[in-house]
Amino acid sequence: MGCLVGCDDVFDLEHVDPEECEIDEFAGTTLDLVRWETRVNNVEVAVEAGQLVVRPPAMLPEYNGVTTTRPFDLGSGGVSIEIVQLLNQGPAEVQLLLTADPNAGDAYFEIFATTSYLGLRKQVGAVRDEQSTIPSPAARFWRISFAAGMAMFETSPTGEYGTWVVRHETPVELPTNELFVRLAAGTYDSGLPSPGEARFDNVKICPSLAR
């Protein structure tokens, strides 16, 4: 089993079962526009040093990021990501979001973080199911996965098989056969004078996972 973009030791592909995963390590200097699309606005999105970088502007509440150009069937699979760096302290967050409609805001699965809050959320219309924990280097890998009618929000220190800890689980309640993957960051309220930059790496989208 191989990678669509070059692999490194962070991926334990022997325990991915049984189909190919789509992997992006953000190699090179430009975004893969076959795989990802991004909005054009005031938030800079770039690929630098093998990572996806999102830089919100000062004192302007705005989000941006990348969304897959096609949806994925994740009914028995999941999506994982390494969060290399959060934005600075204040009204600013980093997001991993799975949704059937990237233009709609009321049906999704999401892991998001500020410097002091790691949120694990399912939104179905006006009903929100959310738990939280504290961000830490031991939880720098995030995964949203699905099995037996349940959605699981997991973290890991390494992203390797056998290291994932389920932080929250909830009935799926939403279709999982056509989910877009969105990675985003930004500021809210009145923004920040120095938001800093968010950094993502090692995206893995798997239609099936061994457990």
N, C-alpha and C positions, 0 to 999 in steps of 0.2 A: 504494500500500500504506500503510495507516494504522496507528495505535496504538490499543490498547484503553484505555490511559491516556495522557495527554498526552506527546508526545515532546519531546526536546531534542536538541542537537547531538551528544550522545555516541553516538547510534545512527546507523549508516550503512545505512539500510534498502534502498538501491538494490542492495546486494550480498547481500541475503537472497533465496534462491531455493528454490522458487517460491511457497511458501505463507506465510500470515500468521503472524507471531510474536506470542506473548503477552508483553506488556511491562508492568512495574509500576515506576513511579518513586516509589511511596509518597507520592503527593500527598495533600493533605488532612491531617486530624488523627486519623483512625481507620484501623484495618486493614480491608482489603477482605475481609469474611468469606464472600463468594461464592467468592473465589479461594483464600484461606488459612484454615487452622485452627491453633490453638495449644493446648497443654496448660495446665491451671490448676495452677501450682505456685509455688514460692518465687522464681522468676526472672521479673522484670518484662519484658514485651514491649510496646513502644509504637511509634507512628508520630509522629515529631517532626521538624519542619523538613525535610520531604521525604525522610526516611530511616527505615528500620526500625532500632529501637534495642533491644538486649537487655542487661539489667543483672542480673548474678548477685549474690546476697547475699554479705555478708562471712562468711568461715569456714564456708561450707556448700557442699560439693561438689554441684553441681546444674547441669543443662543445660535450656535451653528455646529455643524459636524458633518458626518457622512451617513448615507443610507444605502443599503444594497439596491442595485438596479433591478433585482428580481426577488421574489419571495421564495421561501424554503419550507418544505414539509418537515416539521420538527416534532411530529406526534410521539415519537419514542426517542428523540434526540435532544440536542441543546446547543447553546451558544456560550462560549467562554471568551474572556478577554483579560489581558493584563493591564491594570491601571498603574502606570509608571509614576505619574505625578498628578496630584489634585491642583485645583486653583487655590489662590490665597484665601486666608480666613475672611469670612464675611458672607454676604448674600451671593454665593457662587457655588455651582454644583457641576458634577460630572455624571454622565448617564450612559447606561446600556439599556436599550429599549427594544422590545419585540412587539410588532403591531401588524395587523392585517391591512391597515390603511395608514401610511405615514402622514397623510394630511388630516387625519381625524384625531381628536385628543381625548376620546372617552372610552377606549377599549385597547388595553395594552398590558404587558408585563414589563417591569422595570426594576433595575437596581441603580441607585443613585447615591452620591456622596457629597457632603461638604467636608470641611476639615474635622467636624465634630459629630457627624451624623451619617450613618450608612442606612439608607432606606431600602426596604424590600416590598415592592408594591404590585398589586394587581388592581386594575381599574376596569369596571364593567358598567358603562353608563354612569349613573350618579353614585354607584356603590363602590367604595374603595376599601380594599383589604391591605393593610400595611403594618409591618413590623419593623423594628430598627435594632441596630447594634452600633458599636463604636468602630470607626475605621482604624486600621492598623496595618503595618507591613505584613503581618501574618494573614491578612485578608486582601492581599493586593491582586489576586486573581478572582474574578467573579464568573459565575455561571448561572444561567437560567435553563432548566431542563425539564423534561416531561416524561412521565411514566405512570401507567395504570390510572389515568384520569386525574393525576395530581401535577401541579406545577411546583417545582422546587427551586429555591433561591439559595445558592451555595457560594462558599468562599474557600480559597486554598492559599497556602503560602508559596506554592511552586507550580500549580496547574497540572501536576502529575496524577496519574491513576492512583487511587487509594488515599489521596490527601484531601479530598473534598469533604467539607462539613456542611450539612444542610442547616441553614439558619432560619428558614421559614418554608412551610409548604401549605398549599391551599388547593381546593378543587379547581380544575382548569377553567371551566365555564365559558371559554372562548375557543373558537376554531384555531387549531395549531397547524393546519395543513398548508397554509400560505402566509407565512410570517416574514415581514421585512425586518432587517436588523439595522438599528440606528445607534451610532456612537456620537455623543454630543457633549458640549460644555458651554457654560455661559453664566451670566450674572442676572440677578433679578432685583426687585425694589428699585433703588436709585443707582445700582451698580457699585463699583469699587474704583478708587483712584489708581490702584495697581492690582489688577486681577491676576496677573501672572499668566501661566500657560498650563493647560492640561495635556498630558501625554498618554497615548494608548499604544499597546503593542500586542502581538501574538493573538490575533483573532482566530478562533476555530469554530466553524459551523458544521455540526455533525448531524446527519439525519437519524443516526442510531448510536447509542452509547452502551457500553458494557458496564454493569454495576456489580 
